[in-house]
Amino acid sequence: MEETERRVFGPVPSRRLGKSLGVNNIPFKVCSYSCRYCQLGKGIRMQADRQEFFDPEMLAGEVRELLDKTQGTADFPDYVTIVPDGEPTLDINLGVLIERLKALEVPVAVITNSSLLHMEEVRDDLMKADYVSIKADAFSRETWKRLNIPHRTLDIDKIRDGIMTFSGLYWGKLVTETMLVKDINDSPAEINNTAGIVRMINPHTAYISIPTRPPAFSGVMPADEDRVLEAYHAFAQQVDNVELLTGYEGNEFSSTGRFREDILAITAVHPMREDAVTELLARSNECEETLEIMIGEELLRRVVYGSHTYYMRRFRR
């Protein structure tokens, strides 16, 4: 049976945004980076030029439909979040999409890797959002290249300057997220350098995170607890609000009652832990056999990472 492709998923629990209704405005793994820790796998199509992908009206229509279904329920989202399978600012219609979503009277968030913030038109688009999260993993050139594996045309100095320009103009809630990966960007020198740049960005909150889901590259491990604590203290000396994002989001995923459609939409951008999948099965009145059938059909795959089992969507090449 052919599955209906949905560009909107959730709501899903977010460590930063409460209940987040996700909007997937970019085709799978079209990105300016191929980060080693990415939960969706290695970059398939890397680019740094913006283009048109999906119709903003179509995406806003899908969001409106799900908002209508969840209106007045515990599943109604706190944010509509543009958090796709790739880099959202590659979408040349991003500003139009944000405008259409804001008309639905739910706050709009954008999660970006910040690689295109040197472009004035990208900054103008993001100015329309209520909440913007920017990547701040590393600002030393070699570490940035090793960890984020950027498109060959990108330059970290221009990106840093673009972030600074945006942060000086943006009126909404701006946060940074720094992903700490063992033996790559977790040395005291790298942490202190990143903290100094984040101080100049002056975010509402500086989040420090570690990989908690299966990464794109083998051998990628989260920074040790002592390094995470060192980073927290280094950031706290320079930034007013610092928080760690090292825990699990929980299992409160929304269910439409159609397990196959729900799990394919969620796992396209958000691998699910086994206990969360079990709860989704129960809420959909489905049995575990349905899950095993989907694995057999090569729609999903089971991955063990750390001490937990995750389910991820397979993307046919």
DOKOL-745040 format. One record per residue (C-alpha): residue in three letters; chain; y, z, x. Coordinates in nm, 2 decimals, padded with zeros to 4 digits. Each point is the difference from the previous one (the first is absolute). Layout:
# DOKOL-745040
rec rest: ALA&kette: A&py: Y&pz: Z&px: X
...
***
This chain:
# DOKOL-745040
rec rest: MET&kette: A&py: 00.00&pz: 00.00&px: 00.00
rec rest: GLU&kette: A&py: 00.34&pz: -00.10&px: 00.14
rec rest: GLU&kette: A&py: 00.23&pz: 00.31&px: 00.03
rec rest: THR&kette: A&py: 00.36&pz: -00.03&px: -00.13
rec rest: GLU&kette: A&py: 00.24&pz: 00.02&px: 00.29
rec rest: ARG&kette: A&py: 00.26&pz: 00.27&px: -00.06
rec rest: ARG&kette: A&py: 00.31&pz: 00.04&px: 00.21
rec rest: VAL&kette: A&py: 00.08&pz: 00.35&px: -00.14
rec rest: PHE&kette: A&py: -00.22&pz: 00.30&px: 00.05
rec rest: GLY&kette: A&py: -00.02&pz: 00.37&px: -00.09
rec rest: PRO&kette: A&py: 00.17&pz: 00.23&px: -00.05
rec rest: VAL&kette: A&py: -00.15&pz: 00.15&px: 00.32
rec rest: PRO&kette: A&py: 00.08&pz: 00.34&px: 00.16
rec rest: SER&kette: A&py: 00.25&pz: -00.03&px: 00.28
rec rest: ARG&kette: A&py: 00.07&pz: 00.26&px: 00.26
rec rest: ARG&kette: A&py: 00.37&pz: -00.08&px: -00.02
rec rest: LEU&kette: A&py: 00.07&pz: -00.14&px: -00.35
rec rest: GLY&kette: A&py: -00.21&pz: 00.20&px: -00.24
rec rest: LYS&kette: A&py: -00.16&pz: -00.26&px: -00.24
rec rest: SER&kette: A&py: 00.07&pz: -00.34&px: 00.13
rec rest: LEU&kette: A&py: -00.06&pz: -00.33&px: -00.18
rec rest: GLY&kette: A&py: -00.05&pz: -00.26&px: 00.27
rec rest: VAL&kette: A&py: 00.13&pz: -00.35&px: 00.01
rec rest: ASN&kette: A&py: -00.18&pz: -00.24&px: 00.23
rec rest: ASN&kette: A&py: 00.26&pz: -00.28&px: 00.07
rec rest: ILE&kette: A&py: -00.16&pz: -00.15&px: 00.31
rec rest: PRO&kette: A&py: -00.34&pz: -00.18&px: 00.04
rec rest: PHE&kette: A&py: -00.27&pz: 00.18&px: 00.18
rec rest: LYS&kette: A&py: 00.10&pz: 00.09&px: 00.37
rec rest: VAL&kette: A&py: 00.30&pz: -00.23&px: 00.02
rec rest: CYS&kette: A&py: 00.19&pz: 00.22&px: 00.24
rec rest: SER&kette: A&py: 00.24&pz: 00.01&px: 00.29
rec rest: TYR&kette: A&py: -00.23&pz: 00.27&px: 00.17
rec rest: SER&kette: A&py: -00.37&pz: 00.05&px: 00.05
rec rest: CYS&kette: A&py: 00.01&pz: 00.37&px: 00.05
rec rest: ARG&kette: A&py: -00.31&pz: 00.15&px: 00.17
rec rest: TYR&kette: A&py: -00.03&pz: 00.27&px: -00.27
rec rest: CYS&kette: A&py: 00.05&pz: -00.22&px: -00.30
rec rest: GLN&kette: A&py: -00.23&pz: 00.10&px: -00.29
rec rest: LEU&kette: A&py: -00.03&pz: -00.36&px: -00.11
rec rest: GLY&kette: A&py: -00.13&pz: -00.15&px: 00.32
rec rest: LYS&kette: A&py: 00.14&pz: -00.23&px: 00.26
rec rest: GLY&kette: A&py: 00.28&pz: -00.24&px: -00.07
rec rest: ILE&kette: A&py: -00.12&pz: -00.33&px: -00.15
rec rest: ARG&kette: A&py: 00.33&pz: -00.19&px: -00.02
rec rest: MET&kette: A&py: 00.28&pz: 00.13&px: 00.21
rec rest: GLN&kette: A&py: 00.35&pz: -00.12&px: -00.05
rec rest: ALA&kette: A&py: 00.36&pz: 00.11&px: 00.03
rec rest: ASP&kette: A&py: 00.17&pz: -00.26&px: -00.22
rec rest: ARG&kette: A&py: 00.07&pz: 00.09&px: -00.37
rec rest: GLN&kette: A&py: -00.14&pz: -00.22&px: -00.28
rec rest: GLU&kette: A&py: -00.07&pz: -00.01&px: -00.37
rec rest: PHE&kette: A&py: -00.34&pz: 00.15&px: -00.11
rec rest: PHE&kette: A&py: -00.03&pz: 00.12&px: -00.36
rec rest: ASP&kette: A&py: 00.23&pz: -00.03&px: -00.29
rec rest: PRO&kette: A&py: 00.21&pz: 00.32&px: -00.04
rec rest: GLU&kette: A&py: 00.00&pz: -00.05&px: -00.38
rec rest: MET&kette: A&py: -00.38&pz: 00.00&px: 00.00
rec rest: LEU&kette: A&py: -00.02&pz: 00.31&px: 00.21
rec rest: ALA&kette: A&py: 00.26&pz: 00.18&px: -00.21
rec rest: GLY&kette: A&py: -00.20&pz: -00.10&px: -00.31
rec rest: GLU&kette: A&py: -00.31&pz: 00.16&px: 00.14
rec rest: VAL&kette: A&py: 00.19&pz: 00.32&px: 00.08
rec rest: ARG&kette: A&py: 00.15&pz: 00.01&px: -00.35
rec rest: GLU&kette: A&py: -00.35&pz: -00.04&px: -00.16
rec rest: LEU&kette: A&py: -00.13&pz: 00.30&px: 00.20
rec rest: LEU&kette: A&py: 00.31&pz: 00.21&px: -00.06
rec rest: ASP&kette: A&py: -00.04&pz: -00.06&px: -00.38
rec rest: LYS&kette: A&py: -00.37&pz: 00.11&px: 00.02
rec rest: THR&kette: A&py: 00.08&pz: 00.32&px: 00.19
rec rest: GLN&kette: A&py: 00.32&pz: 00.09&px: -00.18
rec rest: GLY&kette: A&py: -00.01&pz: 00.36&px: -00.12
rec rest: THR&kette: A&py: -00.32&pz: 00.08&px: 00.20
rec rest: ALA&kette: A&py: -00.07&pz: 00.19&px: 00.32
rec rest: ASP&kette: A&py: -00.06&pz: -00.33&px: 00.17
rec rest: PHE&kette: A&py: 00.36&pz: -00.12&px: -00.04
rec rest: PRO&kette: A&py: 00.12&pz: -00.07&px: 00.35
rec rest: ASP&kette: A&py: 00.28&pz: 00.18&px: 00.19
rec rest: TYR&kette: A&py: 00.07&pz: -00.32&px: 00.20
rec rest: VAL&kette: A&py: -00.08&pz: -00.37&px: -00.02
rec rest: THR&kette: A&py: -00.08&pz: -00.07&px: 00.37
rec rest: ILE&kette: A&py: 00.01&pz: -00.33&px: 00.17
rec rest: VAL&kette: A&py: -00.29&pz: 00.06&px: 00.25
rec rest: PRO&kette: A&py: -00.20&pz: -00.32&px: 00.04
rec rest: ASP&kette: A&py: -00.29&pz: -00.13&px: 00.21
rec rest: GLY&kette: A&py: 00.26&pz: -00.12&px: 00.26
rec rest: GLU&kette: A&py: 00.36&pz: 00.05&px: 00.08
rec rest: PRO&kette: A&py: 00.22&pz: 00.00&px: -00.32
rec rest: THR&kette: A&py: 00.32&pz: -00.12&px: 00.17
rec rest: LEU&kette: A&py: -00.17&pz: -00.33&px: 00.08
rec rest: ASP&kette: A&py: 00.05&pz: -00.08&px: -00.37
rec rest: ILE&kette: A&py: 00.32&pz: -00.19&px: -00.04
rec rest: ASN&kette: A&py: 00.02&pz: 00.11&px: -00.36
rec rest: LEU&kette: A&py: -00.02&pz: 00.37&px: 00.08
rec rest: GLY&kette: A&py: 00.36&pz: 00.07&px: -00.11
rec rest: VAL&kette: A&py: -00.06&pz: -00.17&px: -00.33
rec rest: LEU&kette: A&py: -00.33&pz: 00.19&px: -00.05
rec rest: ILE&kette: A&py: 00.17&pz: 00.33&px: 00.06
rec rest: GLU&kette: A&py: 00.27&pz: -00.08&px: -00.26
rec rest: ARG&kette: A&py: -00.26&pz: -00.10&px: -00.26
rec rest: LEU&kette: A&py: -00.20&pz: 00.32&px: 00.07
rec rest: LYS&kette: A&py: 00.31&pz: 00.22&px: -00.02
rec rest: ALA&kette: A&py: 00.08&pz: -00.14&px: -00.34
rec rest: LEU&kette: A&py: -00.32&pz: 00.17&px: -00.12
rec rest: GLU&kette: A&py: 00.17&pz: 00.34&px: 00.07
rec rest: VAL&kette: A&py: -00.24&pz: 00.14&px: 00.25
rec rest: PRO&kette: A&py: 00.11&pz: 00.07&px: 00.36
rec rest: VAL&kette: A&py: -00.11&pz: -00.27&px: 00.24
rec rest: ALA&kette: A&py: -00.13&pz: 00.07&px: 00.35
rec rest: VAL&kette: A&py: -00.08&pz: -00.24&px: 00.28
rec rest: ILE&kette: A&py: -00.23&pz: 00.08&px: 00.29
rec rest: THR&kette: A&py: 00.09&pz: -00.23&px: 00.30
rec rest: ASN&kette: A&py: -00.10&pz: -00.02&px: 00.36
rec rest: SER&kette: A&py: 00.37&pz: -00.06&px: 00.07
rec rest: SER&kette: A&py: -00.07&pz: -00.31&px: 00.22
rec rest: LEU&kette: A&py: 00.25&pz: -00.22&px: -00.18
rec rest: LEU&kette: A&py: 00.29&pz: 00.25&px: -00.04
rec rest: HIS&kette: A&py: 00.19&pz: -00.20&px: 00.27
rec rest: MET&kette: A&py: 00.06&pz: -00.26&px: -00.28
rec rest: GLU&kette: A&py: 00.31&pz: 00.07&px: -00.21
rec rest: GLU&kette: A&py: -00.17&pz: -00.15&px: -00.31
rec rest: VAL&kette: A&py: -00.29&pz: 00.24&px: 00.03
rec rest: ARG&kette: A&py: 00.23&pz: 00.29&px: 00.03
rec rest: ASP&kette: A&py: 00.19&pz: -00.12&px: -00.31
rec rest: ASP&kette: A&py: -00.32&pz: -00.02&px: -00.20
rec rest: LEU&kette: A&py: -00.11&pz: 00.35&px: 00.10
rec rest: MET&kette: A&py: 00.34&pz: 00.14&px: -00.09
rec rest: LYS&kette: A&py: -00.11&pz: -00.05&px: -00.37
rec rest: ALA&kette: A&py: -00.30&pz: 00.23&px: 00.02
rec rest: ASP&kette: A&py: 00.02&pz: 00.37&px: -00.08
rec rest: TYR&kette: A&py: -00.24&pz: 00.10&px: 00.28
rec rest: VAL&kette: A&py: -00.08&pz: -00.17&px: 00.33
rec rest: SER&kette: A&py: -00.26&pz: 00.11&px: 00.25
rec rest: ILE&kette: A&py: 00.02&pz: -00.16&px: 00.34
rec rest: LYS&kette: A&py: -00.25&pz: 00.00&px: 00.28
rec rest: ALA&kette: A&py: 00.10&pz: 00.19&px: 00.32
rec rest: ASP&kette: A&py: -00.32&pz: 00.01&px: 00.20
rec rest: ALA&kette: A&py: 00.14&pz: -00.08&px: 00.35
rec rest: PHE&kette: A&py: 00.32&pz: -00.14&px: 00.14
rec rest: SER&kette: A&py: -00.11&pz: -00.06&px: 00.36
rec rest: ARG&kette: A&py: -00.09&pz: -00.37&px: 00.04
rec rest: GLU&kette: A&py: -00.34&pz: 00.03&px: 00.15
rec rest: THR&kette: A&py: -00.13&pz: 00.27&px: -00.24
rec rest: TRP&kette: A&py: 00.15&pz: -00.18&px: -00.30
rec rest: LYS&kette: A&py: -00.18&pz: -00.32&px: 00.10
rec rest: ARG&kette: A&py: -00.33&pz: 00.18&px: 00.07
rec rest: LEU&kette: A&py: 00.00&pz: 00.20&px: -00.33
rec rest: ASN&kette: A&py: 00.17&pz: -00.23&px: -00.25
rec rest: ILE&kette: A&py: -00.09&pz: -00.34&px: 00.16
rec rest: PRO&kette: A&py: 00.31&pz: -00.18&px: -00.13
rec rest: HIS&kette: A&py: 00.06&pz: -00.37&px: -00.06
rec rest: ARG&kette: A&py: 00.10&pz: -00.16&px: 00.32
rec rest: THR&kette: A&py: 00.36&pz: -00.07&px: -00.11
rec rest: LEU&kette: A&py: 00.08&pz: 00.36&px: -00.08
rec rest: ASP&kette: A&py: 00.21&pz: 00.23&px: 00.23
rec rest: ILE&kette: A&py: -00.01&pz: 00.37&px: -00.02
rec rest: ASP&kette: A&py: 00.36&pz: 00.04&px: 00.11
rec rest: LYS&kette: A&py: 00.12&pz: -00.22&px: -00.28
rec rest: ILE&kette: A&py: -00.22&pz: 00.18&px: -00.25
rec rest: ARG&kette: A&py: 00.14&pz: 00.34&px: 00.12
rec rest: ASP&kette: A&py: 00.35&pz: -00.13&px: -00.04
rec rest: GLY&kette: A&py: -00.07&pz: -00.13&px: -00.34
rec rest: ILE&kette: A&py: -00.15&pz: 00.33&px: -00.11
rec rest: MET&kette: A&py: 00.32&pz: 00.18&px: 00.12
rec rest: THR&kette: A&py: 00.22&pz: -00.24&px: -00.19
rec rest: PHE&kette: A&py: -00.20&pz: 00.04&px: -00.32
rec rest: SER&kette: A&py: -00.01&pz: 00.38&px: 00.03
rec rest: GLY&kette: A&py: 00.38&pz: 00.01&px: 00.03
rec rest: LEU&kette: A&py: 00.05&pz: -00.20&px: -00.32
rec rest: TYR&kette: A&py: -00.29&pz: 00.10&px: -00.23
rec rest: TRP&kette: A&py: 00.09&pz: 00.23&px: -00.29
rec rest: GLY&kette: A&py: -00.36&pz: 00.08&px: -00.12
rec rest: LYS&kette: A&py: -00.27&pz: 00.22&px: 00.14
rec rest: LEU&kette: A&py: -00.10&pz: -00.12&px: 00.35
rec rest: VAL&kette: A&py: -00.31&pz: 00.14&px: 00.17
rec rest: THR&kette: A&py: -00.18&pz: -00.09&px: 00.32
rec rest: GLU&kette: A&py: -00.37&pz: 00.02&px: 00.07
rec rest: THR&kette: A&py: -00.15&pz: 00.03&px: 00.35
rec rest: MET&kette: A&py: -00.37&pz: -00.06&px: 00.03
rec rest: LEU&kette: A&py: -00.15&pz: 00.18&px: 00.30
rec rest: VAL&kette: A&py: -00.30&pz: -00.16&px: 00.16
rec rest: LYS&kette: A&py: -00.19&pz: 00.17&px: 00.27
rec rest: ASP&kette: A&py: 00.07&pz: -00.12&px: 00.35
rec rest: ILE&kette: A&py: 00.25&pz: -00.27&px: -00.11
rec rest: ASN&kette: A&py: 00.32&pz: 00.16&px: -00.13
rec rest: ASP&kette: A&py: -00.07&pz: 00.37&px: 00.01
rec rest: SER&kette: A&py: 00.11&pz: 00.09&px: 00.35
rec rest: PRO&kette: A&py: 00.28&pz: 00.25&px: 00.03
rec rest: ALA&kette: A&py: 00.23&pz: -00.28&px: 00.15
rec rest: GLU&kette: A&py: -00.07&pz: -00.24&px: -00.29
rec rest: ILE&kette: A&py: 00.04&pz: 00.28&px: -00.26
rec rest: ASN&kette: A&py: 00.33&pz: 00.11&px: 00.14
rec rest: ASN&kette: A&py: 00.13&pz: -00.35&px: 00.02
rec rest: THR&kette: A&py: -00.10&pz: -00.08&px: -00.36
rec rest: ALA&kette: A&py: 00.15&pz: 00.33&px: -00.12
rec rest: GLY&kette: A&py: 00.33&pz: -00.08&px: 00.17
rec rest: ILE&kette: A&py: 00.02&pz: -00.34&px: -00.18
rec rest: VAL&kette: A&py: -00.10&pz: 00.16&px: -00.33
rec rest: ARG&kette: A&py: 00.29&pz: 00.25&px: 00.04
rec rest: MET&kette: A&py: 00.24&pz: -00.29&px: 00.02
rec rest: ILE&kette: A&py: -00.15&pz: -00.16&px: -00.31
rec rest: ASN&kette: A&py: 00.07&pz: 00.33&px: -00.18
rec rest: PRO&kette: A&py: -00.26&pz: -00.03&px: -00.27
rec rest: HIS&kette: A&py: -00.03&pz: 00.23&px: -00.30
rec rest: THR&kette: A&py: -00.35&pz: 00.08&px: 00.12
rec rest: ALA&kette: A&py: -00.19&pz: -00.09&px: 00.32
rec rest: TYR&kette: A&py: -00.37&pz: -00.02&px: -00.07
rec rest: ILE&kette: A&py: -00.26&pz: 00.04&px: 00.27
rec rest: SER&kette: A&py: -00.34&pz: -00.14&px: -00.10
rec rest: ILE&kette: A&py: -00.34&pz: -00.08&px: 00.15
rec rest: PRO&kette: A&py: -00.25&pz: -00.26&px: -00.10
rec rest: THR&kette: A&py: -00.20&pz: 00.14&px: -00.29
rec rest: ARG&kette: A&py: -00.18&pz: -00.31&px: -00.11
rec rest: PRO&kette: A&py: -00.22&pz: -00.25&px: 00.19
rec rest: PRO&kette: A&py: 00.22&pz: -00.20&px: 00.24
rec rest: ALA&kette: A&py: 00.01&pz: -00.37&px: 00.09
rec rest: PHE&kette: A&py: -00.11&pz: 00.05&px: 00.36
rec rest: SER&kette: A&py: -00.30&pz: 00.20&px: 00.12
rec rest: GLY&kette: A&py: 00.07&pz: 00.29&px: 00.22
rec rest: VAL&kette: A&py: 00.33&pz: 00.09&px: -00.17
rec rest: MET&kette: A&py: 00.01&pz: 00.38&px: -00.04
rec rest: PRO&kette: A&py: 00.26&pz: 00.23&px: -00.14
rec rest: ALA&kette: A&py: 00.20&pz: 00.21&px: 00.25
rec rest: ASP&kette: A&py: -00.14&pz: 00.34&px: 00.07
rec rest: GLU&kette: A&py: 00.13&pz: 00.30&px: -00.20
rec rest: ASP&kette: A&py: 00.18&pz: 00.14&px: 00.30
rec rest: ARG&kette: A&py: 00.19&pz: -00.33&px: 00.05
rec rest: VAL&kette: A&py: 00.09&pz: -00.02&px: -00.37
rec rest: LEU&kette: A&py: 00.14&pz: 00.35&px: 00.03
rec rest: GLU&kette: A&py: 00.19&pz: -00.10&px: 00.31
rec rest: ALA&kette: A&py: 00.14&pz: -00.30&px: -00.18
rec rest: TYR&kette: A&py: 00.10&pz: 00.22&px: -00.30
rec rest: HIS&kette: A&py: 00.20&pz: 00.24&px: 00.22
rec rest: ALA&kette: A&py: 00.16&pz: -00.29&px: 00.20
rec rest: PHE&kette: A&py: 00.11&pz: -00.16&px: -00.32
rec rest: ALA&kette: A&py: 00.11&pz: 00.33&px: -00.16
rec rest: GLN&kette: A&py: 00.24&pz: 00.06&px: 00.29
rec rest: GLN&kette: A&py: 00.19&pz: -00.32&px: -00.08
rec rest: VAL&kette: A&py: -00.06&pz: -00.07&px: -00.37
rec rest: ASP&kette: A&py: 00.08&pz: 00.23&px: -00.29
rec rest: ASN&kette: A&py: -00.31&pz: -00.08&px: -00.22
rec rest: VAL&kette: A&py: -00.33&pz: -00.06&px: 00.17
rec rest: GLU&kette: A&py: -00.34&pz: -00.01&px: -00.19
rec rest: LEU&kette: A&py: -00.35&pz: -00.06&px: 00.10
rec rest: LEU&kette: A&py: -00.21&pz: -00.25&px: -00.19
rec rest: THR&kette: A&py: -00.35&pz: 00.09&px: 00.13
rec rest: GLY&kette: A&py: -00.17&pz: 00.09&px: -00.33
rec rest: TYR&kette: A&py: -00.18&pz: -00.19&px: -00.28
rec rest: GLU&kette: A&py: 00.19&pz: -00.12&px: -00.30
rec rest: GLY&kette: A&py: -00.24&pz: 00.11&px: -00.26
rec rest: ASN&kette: A&py: -00.21&pz: -00.18&px: -00.26
rec rest: GLU&kette: A&py: 00.24&pz: -00.04&px: -00.29
rec rest: PHE&kette: A&py: -00.02&pz: -00.37&px: -00.02
rec rest: SER&kette: A&py: 00.09&pz: -00.16&px: -00.33
rec rest: SER&kette: A&py: -00.28&pz: -00.16&px: -00.20
rec rest: THR&kette: A&py: 00.04&pz: -00.28&px: -00.26
rec rest: GLY&kette: A&py: -00.37&pz: 00.05&px: -00.09
rec rest: ARG&kette: A&py: -00.10&pz: -00.32&px: 00.17
rec rest: PHE&kette: A&py: -00.17&pz: 00.12&px: 00.32
rec rest: ARG&kette: A&py: -00.05&pz: -00.33&px: 00.17
rec rest: GLU&kette: A&py: 00.36&pz: -00.11&px: -00.05
rec rest: ASP&kette: A&py: 00.14&pz: 00.34&px: 00.09
rec rest: ILE&kette: A&py: -00.19&pz: 00.04&px: 00.33
rec rest: LEU&kette: A&py: 00.07&pz: -00.35&px: 00.12
rec rest: ALA&kette: A&py: 00.37&pz: 00.04&px: -00.07
rec rest: ILE&kette: A&py: 00.02&pz: 00.34&px: 00.17
rec rest: THR&kette: A&py: -00.22&pz: -00.08&px: 00.30
rec rest: ALA&kette: A&py: 00.19&pz: -00.32&px: 00.08
rec rest: VAL&kette: A&py: 00.27&pz: 00.22&px: 00.15
rec rest: HIS&kette: A&py: -00.13&pz: 00.36&px: -00.01
rec rest: PRO&kette: A&py: -00.36&pz: 00.07&px: 00.12
rec rest: MET&kette: A&py: -00.15&pz: 00.27&px: -00.22
rec rest: ARG&kette: A&py: -00.20&pz: 00.30&px: 00.11
rec rest: GLU&kette: A&py: -00.34&pz: 00.04&px: -00.15
rec rest: ASP&kette: A&py: 00.09&pz: 00.31&px: -00.21
rec rest: ALA&kette: A&py: 00.29&pz: -00.20&px: -00.15
rec rest: VAL&kette: A&py: -00.22&pz: -00.29&px: -00.09
rec rest: THR&kette: A&py: -00.25&pz: 00.24&px: -00.16
rec rest: GLU&kette: A&py: 00.28&pz: 00.14&px: -00.22
rec rest: LEU&kette: A&py: 00.12&pz: -00.35&px: -00.09
rec rest: LEU&kette: A&py: -00.35&pz: -00.09&px: -00.10
rec rest: ALA&kette: A&py: -00.01&pz: 00.30&px: -00.23
rec rest: ARG&kette: A&py: 00.34&pz: -00.07&px: -00.15
rec rest: SER&kette: A&py: -00.11&pz: -00.35&px: -00.07
rec rest: ASN&kette: A&py: -00.34&pz: 00.11&px: -00.15
rec rest: GLU&kette: A&py: -00.18&pz: -00.21&px: 00.26
rec rest: CYS&kette: A&py: -00.31&pz: 00.09&px: 00.20
rec rest: GLU&kette: A&py: -00.05&pz: -00.03&px: 00.38
rec rest: GLU&kette: A&py: -00.21&pz: -00.31&px: -00.05
rec rest: THR&kette: A&py: 00.32&pz: -00.19&px: -00.08
rec rest: LEU&kette: A&py: 00.13&pz: 00.09&px: 00.34
rec rest: GLU&kette: A&py: -00.32&pz: -00.10&px: 00.18
rec rest: ILE&kette: A&py: 00.01&pz: -00.34&px: -00.19
rec rest: MET&kette: A&py: 00.35&pz: -00.06&px: 00.12
rec rest: ILE&kette: A&py: -00.11&pz: 00.07&px: 00.36
rec rest: GLY&kette: A&py: -00.29&pz: -00.23&px: -00.04
rec rest: GLU&kette: A&py: 00.24&pz: -00.27&px: -00.13
rec rest: GLU&kette: A&py: 00.21&pz: 00.05&px: 00.32
rec rest: LEU&kette: A&py: 00.30&pz: 00.11&px: -00.20
rec rest: LEU&kette: A&py: 00.01&pz: 00.34&px: 00.17
rec rest: ARG&kette: A&py: -00.12&pz: 00.15&px: 00.32
rec rest: ARG&kette: A&py: -00.09&pz: 00.35&px: 00.09
rec rest: VAL&kette: A&py: 00.16&pz: 00.14&px: 00.32
rec rest: VAL&kette: A&py: -00.06&pz: 00.33&px: 00.18
rec rest: TYR&kette: A&py: 00.31&pz: 00.14&px: 00.18
rec rest: GLY&kette: A&py: 00.01&pz: 00.35&px: 00.14
rec rest: SER&kette: A&py: -00.19&pz: 00.23&px: -00.23
rec rest: HIS&kette: A&py: 00.06&pz: -00.21&px: -00.32
rec rest: THR&kette: A&py: -00.13&pz: -00.31&px: -00.16
rec rest: TYR&kette: A&py: 00.26&pz: -00.26&px: -00.13
rec rest: TYR&kette: A&py: -00.03&pz: -00.30&px: -00.22
rec rest: MET&kette: A&py: 00.21&pz: -00.31&px: 00.09
rec rest: ARG&kette: A&py: 00.04&pz: -00.34&px: -00.17
rec rest: ARG&kette: A&py: -00.15&pz: -00.30&px: 00.18
rec rest: PHE&kette: A&py: 00.23&pz: -00.30&px: 00.03
rec rest: ARG&kette: A&py: -00.19&pz: -00.32&px: 00.02
rec rest: ARG&kette: A&py: 00.12&pz: -00.23&px: 00.28
***
